Amino acid sequence: MRSSAFVYPWDVVGDPEAAGRIAHLGVRQATLASAYHSTRALTPRHPRHRIVTASHAAVLYPVGERWEGRTPRPYAAGDWAPGDAYGEAADALAGAGLDVHTWVVLAHNSRMGEEFPETSVVNAYGDRYPWAPCIAQPGTRAYLVDLAVEAAVRPGAGGTELESLGWYGLAHLHGHDKTAGVGLGEAGQYLMSLCFCPSCRTGFGQQGLDPDELAASVRRALEPVWRGETPGGGWEAVEKLLGGEPAAATRAWRDSVARSLQAETVAAVGSAAPEGFRILLHADPVSYHCGANAGVDPGHILSVADGVVVPCAGGPGLLTPFAERGVEGSVLAANFTVVSGMGGRPAELGEDVAGAVGRGATEVRLYHAGLASDEDLSLVTQALARLG
């Protein structure tokens, strides 16, 4: 079974042993970040550093000429990935015998939201989410499509994996976060993720909703939540809070926006890519879900992309809707965290992969070769050897 490990350029650049170490795991592919959000990352084996702080979302290669005179435009990386860090790392990984695919983070960019606040999701209370570009806005969509093309189709890459190609909402791993005091539940998260920027207000109007009345309804629906009543999960809980017809109309608008962006982006990347280039999306099979694993309609996304990368750290259940609606040849890559300090299960990787295969997985992704300890990587190597 084909397996791939996620890698950052700073895991490889400056460490002459890194590429060979990753190849020794038994993976066939390295999925290497070419555009990534801000982060603070451990590098437990690097000879020059142990912590890398990427202070803002950036492309990890020189910004292309297509962006001259445009705003917003991708930000260059700082000293954590200078020059063509992606290209240097890709060459080293390829030299170790690995296929290299790009890993591209799209609708998740706090610096863009801070410098261009009008691009951000705006909730029903008027609060902006700078980490969450609104994918309904024409300018933001054009930016995301062009970024996807440039960051995905890097020299020598055999494919790409597109993360955050959909709605981002309230949920966000934020510095010194203090948002867990009230249990929002899945329904509360959805309501707090609805966007009321001008583009979305127009979109809600096209669905027969008055955006002012809708925002007021959202605020009323959330009042019991602020008092401590945690709503249930599933779409039924959203309908209970907001009402069936308004809830359906909001979902119709948001689903149509995400579907069209996903189809447009995949088509644009495919047109720019060489023959045989594979395009996968990090995806959640529940279309109204937000975040890095974008909510999608399984049948639709597998009709336009080559496959999906599905989070399986909590079990393989999310694979089933894709397996049931996939087309022949679709890639269903089960994504497992193998960093024990981040909740991963490297010692149970063989068992977890077997469960995923039983749900339809055709490939495996391992998060993350650069972050894991030596012990974790040893367990991964043993598990992949047994899987063959």
Buried (B, 14 or more C-beta within 10 A) or exposed (E): BEBBBBBBBBBBBBBEEBBBBBBEBBBBBBBBBBBBBBBEBBBBBBEEBEEBEBBBBBBBBBBBEEBEEEEBBBBBBEEBBBEBBBBBBBBBBBEBEBBBBBBBBBBBBBBBBEBBEEBBBBBBEEEBBBBBBBBBBEBBBEBBBBBBBBBBBBEEBBBBBBBBBBBBBBBBEEEEEEEEEBEBBBBBBBBBBBBBBEBBBEBBEEBEBEBEEBBEBBBEBBEEBEEEEBBEEEBEBBBBBBEEEBBBBBBBBBBBBBBEBBBBBBBBBBEEBEEEBBBBBBBBBBBBBBBBBBBBBBBBBBEBBBBBBBBBBEEBEBBBBBBEBBEEEBBBBBBBBBBBEBEBBBBBBBEBBEBBBEBBBBBBBBBBBBBBBEEBBEBBBBBBEEBE
